[in-house]
């Protein structure tokens, strides 16, 4: 899956305007929320909990126009609870978002 964080960046920039501190805060909140849903996915032991966490992750991704995360959440929705491939895909997407976050906060 090709990584494109441009839509996420554009959405965050539109919300933050010229406020760099707000932009960093919004990005951190997005990443924290996504990490929380990933944790819930990892701990899900039944279809219901897995589905709720995957739907929340998908909703978060859609709200912020994070296409890669949206696709990964969609994969999880159709996977069995605890499916390692679905979890690894979400982890990979969030790792790329985190690397992008780290690059932007260094400057």
C-alpha positions as CSV (number, residue, x, y, z in Angstrom):
1,X,0.0,0.0,0.0
2,X,1.5,3.3,-1.0
3,X,1.8,5.8,1.8
4,X,0.2,9.2,1.1
5,X,-0.2,11.5,4.2
6,X,-1.0,14.6,2.1
7,X,-4.7,14.4,2.6
8,X,-4.2,14.0,6.4
9,X,-1.8,16.9,6.4
10,X,-4.2,19.1,4.4
11,X,-7.1,18.2,6.8
12,X,-5.0,19.1,9.8
13,X,-3.7,22.2,8.3
14,X,-7.2,23.4,7.4
15,X,-8.3,22.8,11.0
16,X,-5.3,24.5,12.5
17,X,-4.8,27.4,10.1
18,X,-1.6,29.2,10.8
19,X,-1.3,27.9,14.4
20,X,1.7,25.5,14.3
21,X,1.2,24.5,18.0
22,X,-2.4,23.5,17.2
23,X,-1.3,21.6,14.2
24,X,1.1,19.5,16.3
25,X,-1.6,19.0,19.0
26,X,-4.2,17.8,16.4
27,X,-1.7,15.4,14.9
28,X,-0.8,14.1,18.3
29,X,-4.5,13.6,19.2
30,X,-5.1,11.8,15.9
31,X,-2.2,9.4,16.5
32,X,-3.1,8.8,20.2
33,X,-6.7,8.0,19.2
34,X,-5.6,5.6,16.4
35,X,-3.1,3.9,18.8
36,X,-5.9,3.5,21.4
37,X,-8.2,1.8,18.8
38,X,-5.3,-0.4,17.7
39,X,-4.8,-1.5,21.3
40,X,-8.5,-2.3,21.6
41,X,-8.2,-4.4,18.4
42,X,-5.2,-6.3,19.8
43,X,-7.1,-7.1,23.0
44,X,-10.4,-8.0,21.3
45,X,-11.4,-11.6,21.9
46,X,-14.9,-11.6,20.3
47,X,-16.3,-10.5,17.0
48,X,-18.3,-7.6,18.7
49,X,-15.3,-5.9,20.3
50,X,-13.1,-6.4,17.2
51,X,-15.8,-4.9,15.0
52,X,-16.4,-1.9,17.3
53,X,-12.7,-1.1,17.4
54,X,-12.3,-1.5,13.7
55,X,-15.3,0.7,13.0
56,X,-13.9,3.4,15.3
57,X,-10.6,3.3,13.6
58,X,-12.3,3.5,10.2
59,X,-14.3,6.5,11.4
60,X,-11.3,8.3,12.7
61,X,-9.4,7.7,9.4
62,X,-12.4,8.9,7.4
63,X,-12.8,12.0,9.6
64,X,-9.1,13.0,8.9
65,X,-9.0,11.7,5.3
66,X,-6.3,9.2,6.2
67,X,-6.8,6.9,3.2
68,X,-4.1,4.4,4.2
69,X,-5.5,4.0,7.7
70,X,-9.0,3.8,6.2
71,X,-8.0,0.9,4.0
72,X,-6.2,-0.9,6.8
73,X,-9.3,-0.5,9.1
74,X,-11.5,-1.9,6.3
75,X,-9.2,-5.0,6.0
76,X,-9.6,-5.4,9.8
77,X,-13.4,-5.2,9.5
78,X,-13.4,-8.2,7.3
79,X,-10.9,-10.2,9.3
80,X,-11.4,-12.5,12.2
81,X,-10.7,-11.1,15.7
82,X,-6.9,-11.1,16.4
83,X,-6.0,-11.6,12.7
84,X,-2.2,-10.9,12.8
85,X,-2.1,-9.6,9.2
86,X,-4.8,-7.0,9.9
87,X,-3.0,-5.8,13.0
88,X,0.4,-5.6,11.3
89,X,-1.1,-3.5,8.5
90,X,-2.5,-1.0,10.9
91,X,0.7,-0.9,12.9
92,X,2.6,-0.3,9.7
93,X,0.4,2.6,8.7
94,X,0.6,4.2,12.2
95,X,4.4,3.7,12.1
96,X,4.6,5.7,8.9
97,X,2.3,8.4,10.4
98,X,4.6,8.5,13.4
99,X,7.7,8.8,11.3
100,X,6.1,11.7,9.4
101,X,5.1,13.3,12.7
102,X,8.7,13.0,14.0
103,X,10.1,14.6,10.8
104,X,7.8,17.6,11.1
105,X,8.3,18.2,14.8
106,X,12.1,18.3,14.4
107,X,12.0,21.6,12.5
